[in-house]
Amino acid sequence: MARTLVWMVGLMTVAGALPAAGEEAGDARVARLEAQMLALGDELAALKHEGAVDRARMEDAQEEWGALQRLLDRVKLGGYGAIRFDGNDLDAEDNTFTFRRLVLTTEAQIAPKLRFYSEIEYERFRELELEREVSVVDASAGGPGLQVKQELEGTNGSEIALEQAWLEYEIDPRLRLRTGAVLVPLGRFNINHDDNQWNLSRRTLVDRGSPVLPVKAAWDELGVGFTGSFDVGEGGLDYQLYVVNGATLDASVEQKLATRAGKREKLELEGEFGIQNGTFSKDVKGAKALAGRVAWQPLAGQEIALSFYRGRYTPDFLKNRAVDSFAVDGIARILGFEIEGEYVYTRFHGLGDVARDFARNALHSERANASADDPLVESEIAFQMKGIAQRKHGYWIELRRPFWPDVLPSGGFENPLLIPVLRFEQVFMEDLITDLVFGNSGPAGVVETLDRNDATLYRSTLGLAWRPTPLVAFNAAWERTWTHEDSLDGLTNFLRADGSEDVHNSFLLGASFGF
């Protein structure tokens, strides 16, 4: 076709170029026309080549877009977060804004029956910076020879944590194999802890503030298990069952260096032992834990569930003792109201024996080096095990009523909601270790003081949430926490109270979001 086009254009050129009488001779005219035709042919060939190149580029771009589209169809990125203002009346607590958390999620459909999911949490986190410098200093000038300087900068109270990371193989909707870092299915809050799912900006006492759970939410463990769903009448039945490394008694180390007027400086090293997530490396207990949950949904929006957890909590160097937990939880919708709640019971077996065994291994609860041979620094090493109760149980119950008055404008949102919320909570602690002293004045490792106490903690919250969309909530709440003990001190992990403060009032403003 291109050749025909060339000849047609050539003929037109010949016709338009015919000379008047007495002009160029025939041979010169033919040579000139042939040159013009050759040039035109080259130009058409170049145009044809450019068209092929453009088509190739377009096909490459379409292939790249298709690959990206297939990736986007398989991999979904998301997350959630929460910001809060807390105004309270405790002397040791300041009114503050807190970027409570930002969690980034990834879900990938690797193959039709293979799925991966992960959550990484940045809690009260802004920055983390490490600087290290290695240099050589002239020893003849009194320098150290080789010098290493290291500086670590970060924000106070911040944390980066892997909340979930698991691979799932769906053998059948009723039988899915799941392995990795999984949420322990004890109660409903731990497996549904995303901030934007809730209408109050503070998590529950039972699950977080004074946890009855062996480990505070969001509690994940490394292991393997099965999940599945069944149709039952008009509703369904879901289950989860896992074998995991399990919670363990472990230490966190605190270092303090203090200057003192008229005395030597003091270096304090304190190891505080408490119940923490199991390791994602070598299991320090040599034993595994079992956890499971069965949930029945008789109708849409209704659920009742039973769950349990059992496993050894002592590391290898202590006696073998187990922790047992079970929970009952559910949600119901009646006449436009939503009622949701959870009850959890936990028992640490042989806690007194564990404390004495701990003392025998640690030898001294506190040891100071006050020797005059060291004129600069006095050192002190201390071990503590407190804040653990032999038995804990508690519940929370929440009443909500979503609505939207017709007199209010929607603000451009399709289905906004106002949700008044009333939540009441109680936590009961039995044989709570408040003080443990061993081997300081008597024989090393012998328990001298083991104080245990019973305590009850209460909290009531009244709040109002505005949801412009289902994934976003703005809320305000008044919160009152109290006890019949002398003080709230030591009864929660988020309040600092003095010896006479047994009531805490707080006003909360919060925003949570998901995407």
Secondary structure, DSSP 8 states (H G I E B T S, - for coil): -HHHHHHHHHHHHHHHT---TT-S-HHHHHHHHHHHHHHHHHHHHHHHHHHHHHHHHHHHHHHHHHHHHHHHHHEEEEEEEEEEEEEE--TT---EEEEEEEEEEEEEEEETTEEEEEEEEEES---EEEEEEEEE--GGGT--SEEEEEEEEE-TT-EEEEEEEEEEEEEETTEEEEEEEEE--SSSTTTS--GGG-SSSS--IIIIIS--SSS-SS-EEEEEEEEEEEEETTEEEEEEEEEE---EEEEEEEEEEE--TTS-EEEEEEEEEEEE---SSS-SSS--EEEEEEEEESSTT-EEEEEEEEEE-S-TTS---EEEEEEEEEEEEETTEEEEEEEEEEEETTHHHHHHHHHHHH--SEEEE--TT-SSEEEEEEEEE-S-EEEEEEEEEEEE--B--TTS--TT-SS-EEEEEEEEEEEEEEEEEEEEEESSSSSTT-EEEEEEEEEEEEEEEEEEEEEEETTEEEEEEEEEEEESSS-STTT-SS----TT--EEEEEEEEEEEE-
